[in-house]
Amino acid sequence: MADRAPRLGDVIDDYCPRCRLLLNHDVTSLYDGEPAKVTCRTCHDTHDYRHAQVPVKRKTRKDDKQSLLEQVLATMPRPPEPAPPPLETPAKKRRDLWAEVERIKGSKKD
Ligand SMILES: [Zn+2]
């Protein structure tokens, strides 16, 4: 890879704090031969160049919540099994109805 100094307008990978992803950025400002400001090509947010460093994910409250939820769920009784389907399905009912009609027809002939 050519190790040339970055120039304005160069497309470089950097971490976008808005998109929270490593994305293509335009170099919009240089300082001491290094990109100082970059603009995300996805959300067009301009921010300090982060040297493509994805911030280390801190143990967020969300993770704590998740584990707490899991703890609570572990202590709770299992949800009841889904109710079995009704024994008399519509199809069966329809069949019975036709059987009934046939029976009535048969009895009328008599
Ligand atoms: Zn972005």
Residues whose N, C-alpha, C, O or C-beta is under 5 A from the ligand:
A	BS01	ZN	C16 R18 C19 C40 T42 C43 H44 D45
